[in-house]
Amino acid sequence: MKINENSPQDMDSQDRGSQDLDAIDRDGLPPFVSSWKQLYQLLIGTLVLLIVLFYLFMTHFQ
């Protein structure tokens, strides 16, 4: 049986614990953000931009 370098069998208990915490912190995050705070900032910024663009679109075609 071949064991990969990063398999849980090769790590000591401290490495496994820190890896589990990192996995919990990044659980569900897309690859282009590094934290939940950054994801929410991106989301709110996108929504504000859309609101401004739709407002400008509305005023232009009234």
Rosetta blueprint (number, residue, H / E / L):
1 M L
2 K L
3 I L
4 N L
5 E L
6 N L
7 S L
8 P L
9 Q L
10 D L
11 M L
12 D L
13 S H
14 Q H
15 D H
16 R H
17 G H
18 S H
19 Q H
20 D H
21 L H
22 D H
23 A H
24 I H
25 D H
26 R L
27 D L
28 G L
29 L L
30 P L
31 P L
32 F L
33 V L
34 S L
35 S L
36 W H
37 K H
38 Q H
39 L H
40 Y H
41 Q H
42 L H
43 L H
44 I H
45 G H
46 T H
47 L H
48 V H
49 L H
50 L H
51 I H
52 V H
53 L H
54 F H
55 Y H
56 L H
57 F H
58 M H
59 T H
60 H H
61 F L
62 Q L
